[in-house]
Amino acid sequence: MVDDPMRRQRPSDATTVAIALLSTRGYEATTVEELADAAQISRSTFFRRFGSKEDVVFADHDYLLERLSAYLDAASGDPLEALRHGARIVLDHHLSRREASLTRHELLQRNPTLRDRELVSSHRYERAFASYLREVVPGASERGWAITALAAGIVSVHNDMLRAWLKRAEIPATEILDTQLRSLCGLFSPVLFPDPNERAASSRVVVAVFDRDIGPGRVLARIQSAIDGAVAF
């Protein structure tokens, strides 16, 4: 059964409100009680949903990493295109929430501890891309250095593009990111896929298991849904 990434819960308004309050009043000066009140939830609900004051700042990352991993797990076709699309998923999330992204960025710039944790989050994205590559690259154990380098490069290019867009909202961030990632992936393609046929053969297979009495129409519909979910996140 293929997981439907679109069913995953998006970061709530409570996250946006909490980050805005932390940015306005200061991270250290704001209490959990004040965050819960601003988000119109109880203190216990706040802890249950986010875990801590620091965790609320990184709730978007938890959501995006789950979404990215679900997409890569289901991806089929050209592996390098899957990498590019995965990076676009993350960027598009930020593009759709400019005010919240700006507020969060400003908060991070004022707090060294939060910046350090942001760096840790970047490594989590690198691991997600690297894990996918290790599954689809033939002879991955012999090309580990290239897998690590490409995964880190994708995250670096994405982060650089995000910072540029936060400064200048008018730039076509998605198009620029795609162009840059095509160039980056093109550099690594001969190393990861020295035989072009190997790259084409790295497609995933959709395996479906159904009850014996299910109708053929429903079987076809579910298989089509799984395929659509793999290529159109």
N, C-alpha and C positions, 0 to 999 in steps of 0.2 A: 504494500500500500504506500503510495507516494504522499508525503506530508504536503498540505497546502499552505505555503508560506503566508499567503494573504490572510489566513485566519489568525495569525499570531497577533497578539494585542499590541497596538501602537502605543508609544509613550503617551500618557494621559495629560490632560490639562493641569493636573496636580503637579506634574514634573515641571512644566513651563512656569507655573506660578511660583513654585518653590525656588527655582533657579533665579527668577527675577527678584525675589525678595532677598536671596543671598547676595546678589549683585548690588542691590540698592543699599542694604543695611550693613553689608559686610559679612563674610563667612563666619568669622569667629564670634561676632556680636549677635548672630541670629540663633535662637534656640529651636529645638525640635518642636516644642509646643507652638511657637510662632509660625513655623512652617506648616504644621498641621492645621492651624486656624486659617491661615491664608488659603490653603488648599481645600478648606471646608471638609476635612476628614478628622477623625479622632486620632489621638496620639498612638493608640494601639494599632489602628489601621495603617498609619504612616509607617510604623516599624514593620508591620507585616508585609506591606507592599514594597518598601524600599530597603529596609534593614537598618540604615543609619543616615545621618545628615549628609555624609560624604557620598554614600551610595546613590542618593537621589540625583547628584550631579552627573552620574555616569549611567543612569537608567537607559538613555538612548543607545549607548554602546551595547548593553546587554541585549536589547531588542534587535539592534542591527546585526550583531554577531550571530544570533539565532537565525535571523532571516537570511544572512549571507550563507551560513553553513547549510541551511535547508535548500537554498538554490543550488549550491555547488554539489550537494549530495544527489540532486536530481538532474543535474546538467547533462546534456548530451551534445554530440556534434564536436566542433572545433574546440579543443581545450583552451586555446589562447583567447578565443572569443568569449568563452565562459568566464575567464579571468577578467576581461575588460568589462563584461556586463555586470559581474559581481561588484567591481569598483564603482560602476555607474549607479548601482542600487544604493550604495552607501552615500555617494555624493548627492543623488537626487533627493534623498531624505532630508539632507541639510538645506538644499535649495528650496524645498517646500516649506521650510520653517526658518526663514531668514532672521526674523527678529529674535527668536529663541536661540538660534545658532550664534548670533552676534552677542547676545547677553551672556551666554555660556562662555564664549571665547574671552570676553572681557573679564569674567570672573576668574577664569583660569590664569590669566595674565597677572592677576593681583595676588595669587596664592601659590607659592612654590610647592606646597604639599600636593595640591590638586594637579599642578603641572606634572609632577613626578608620576602620579597615578595615570594621567593621560598618556604618558609615554608607555606605561605598562599596557594600557589598552591598545596602543598601536601594535605592540608585539603580539597581542591576541589576534589581530587581523592578519598579521604576517603568518602566524601559525595556521590560520584557517586556509589561506591561499597555498601555503606549502603543503599542508596535508592533502589538499585536492591534487596538487601536482604529483605528489608521490604515488597517488593512485592511478594516474593516467599517463605518466611518462614511462615509456619502456626503459627498463634498466635503470630505474630511479636511484638505486643505491650507488650507482657509478656516477650519477650526475647531481649528487646532493648539493654540491656547492652552487650549481647553477639554479637549482630549485630555491635554495635559501636566498640567493641574490635577487632573483626575479620577484619572489614574494615580498621582500623588503623594498624593492624598487617600486612595485605597484603601490604599496602603502605610502611611500615617500612622495611619489608623483601625485597621488590623490590628495594628500595633506597639503602639499604645496599649492595645488589648484584651489582647494577649499580656502586657504588663507588669502589667496589672490582675490577670490570672489567676495570674501568678507570685506575686503577693502574697496572693491569695485563691483557693485552688483550688476552693472550693465554688461559685463563680459559674458560671452557664450560659454560658460564653464563646462557644460556637458560635452559640447563639441570639441573644445580644446583638450579636455581630459582624454577623450576617445582617440584623438590624433596622437597625443603624446604616448598613450599606452600602446597604440599600434606600433609606434617606432620602438618603444622599449621591448615589447614582445618580439618584434622582428629581429632584434639583436640576439635574443636568446633562442629563437626558434631553431637555428642550425645546430645548437648544442643539445637542446632537449629532444629535438626530433630530426636527427640527421637524415633519416629516411622520410621524405614527405608522406609516404604511404603509412608510416607508423602514426603520424599525427592524425591522419584521416581515420585510422583504425581504433582511435582511442575513445570512440563513442561509448556511452553507457547503454545498458540494456534495461528495459522496463519489464519487470517480472510481476505478473498479476496472479493472485490466488483467489478463487471465488467458490462459493457453495455450488454443489452440483445442480441444484434446481433453479439457479438464477437464469433469467432469460437472456438470450444472445444480444438483445438490444441494450440491456443494462451493462453487459460485459463490454461491448464496444464503446458505450458512452463513458464508462469509467476509464478504460484504456486511453481514449482520446483526451479525457481530462488530465490524466497523468502525463501524457506527452505534452499537452499545452502548458501544464505547470512547469515542465522542465525547460521550455524554450521561451516562455513569455511570463516572467516572474511578476 
